[in-house]
């Protein structure tokens, strides 16, 4: 099963993403496209939608209990 198919199973759930830049993002996965995914992430007091290229992702973890 491909990474994209695995990520699609996590849509609507809280996830943590480790990027190639060393940055880690935690938020809700809202959609997965052919070469990107969209997450809702809290930055400060605001909730932002962030587009992430699949090629920049090292790890994608499902967060239980959030």
N, C-alpha and C positions, 0 to 999 in steps of 0.2 A: 504494500500500500504506500502511496506517495506521501510526501510531507504535506502537500496541499490537501489531500483527502483526510489526513489525520487532523489538520488544522480546522477543516470545515466541521468536524465533529465537535469542536470546542466553541463554536459560535454561540454567543449568549452567555458564556461562562467567564469567570475571572481567571486570567492567565498572567504569567510572567514571561517576558521575552528578554533574552540576552542577545545583544547585537554585536556585530563584528567590531564596532567602534569602542566596545567595552561598556557601553551604556546598558542599563537594565530598566525596563518599563514594566509597570504592573497596572492592569486595568481590565476592562471587559472587551472581549473580542466581538466585533460587530459584523464583519464580513471578510471573506477571503476570495480574492480574484485569481486570475491566472498567474500574475507575477507580483502581487501586493496583497496586504491585508490592512484592515482598518480597525483601530482600537479606540476605545474611550478611556482616557487617562486623566487623572486628577493632577493638576499642576498648580500648587498653591491652593487658592480657593476656587479655581475655575476647572471645569471639566472640558477637555479638548479632544477633538477627533484627530488621530494621528495616522497617516498613511505610512506603512513600512514595506519596503521592497523585500520579497521573500529571500532574495540573494544576500541580504544583510543580516539574516537571522541565524544565530548559532544554535540556540536552544529555545524551545517553547514548552512551558510547563503549565499544567492545569493546577490551579490553587484550590484546594479543598476548604470548604467552610467559609468562604467569603461571598 
